[in-house]
Amino acid sequence: MLRAMFLVVCAVITASPAHGQSAIVIRAGRLIDAHIHLTGRYIGEGHNWEDATVRDLPQEDAIRGVRNARLTLEACFITVRNVGAANFSDVALRNMIEAGVVPGPRMLVAAHPLNI
């Protein structure tokens, strides 16, 4: 039974490009991602994605966040902890999800990422 559960979780993780190295918690059959960055590009997206932070506009990050939030919800993640984003795009995305403007999981946001 544990093996079958593991295979289901792995299939769900690969279904959404918004999930890279993630901490997963299973609770009552629903998935919670405890470390995610919904806004911006996912690893490997697009040409020269390595320098996207200096080329992409903040609005582009927010639009990609709408796409990533929908994909995350479709992958059965009902709650995520977004651990930081530029220009408060995670806060704006959370507000639009709560207002019903765009589909997405419930978001707990950090607003500013921690940098060491």
N, C-alpha and C positions, 0 to 999 in steps of 0.2 A: 504494500500500500504506500509506503514512504517513497519507493522508487517511482511509482506512477505519479505521485504528487510532484516530485522533483521534475519530471519530464514536462508536466503541464506548466509549471512555473518557468522553465527554460523556454518553452514555446511562446509564452506570453511576453517574456523579456525581448526576444528577438523580433516580435511583431511590431515593436515601436522603435523608430530610430531615435527617439528622445531619451532612450535608456542606454547609457553606456555602462560604466562600472557603477552598479547601483546596490544599495542596501535594501533588501526586500523583507517585509514582514507580512506573514499571512495571518489574517484575523477573521474568523467566522466566514471563511470562504471568499473574502474580498481582499484585494491587494492594496498595500500601502507602500509607496516608494519613499524612503526616508532620506534620500540624497539624489536630487535631480536638478537640472538646469533646463527648464522648459523653453525659455526664450533663446533666440539665436540659433546658430547652426549646430547640427550634430556632427560628431567626428567623421571626417571624410566627405562631408556634403559639399558639392560644388568644386569648381576649379580654384586652386590656391586657397583652400579653406584654412590653412595654417595662419594666414595673416588677415583673416576676416575681421578681427577686432579693430584693425586700423583702416579697413576699407568699407565695411558695411555701415550703413546708416542706422541709428537707433530705432527708427521706424521699421526697418527691415527685420530687426531682432524681434520686435513686438508682433509683426505679422507671422513670422515663423513660429512664434510662441502660440498663436491661435491654432496653427496646423498641429504643432506638437501636443497641445492640450487635448485636441480632439482625438489624435492617435493614441494618446495615453489612456484616455477614457475608454476608447474602443478596445484597448488591451486589458480591460477589467481593473485598472487602477482607479479606485474611487477617491483616494486621498494621496496627496504628494506634499513633501516638504521641499520647497524650492530654496536652495541654499545660497542664492544670490544672483543678481542680474544687474546689468548696466542700466543707468538712467531710469530706475524704478519701473522697468518694463514688466517685471514680475508682479508688482503691486497693481499696475494697470490691468494686467491679464486676470489676476484674481478678482478685481472689482467687476470686470466685464462678465466673468463666469458667474459670480454671485448675482449680478443683475439679470442674468439670463440672455445676454447679448450673444455670447458664444458658448458652445458646449465645452466642458472640461471637468476635471476632477476638482474636489475641494482642495484648495491650496493653503498651506501654511508657508508664509514667505519671510525671508530674511531681509529683503530690500538691498542691503549692502553685503557683498561677499566678504568673507574674512580673508585677508591676504597676509601671508607671513614672509 
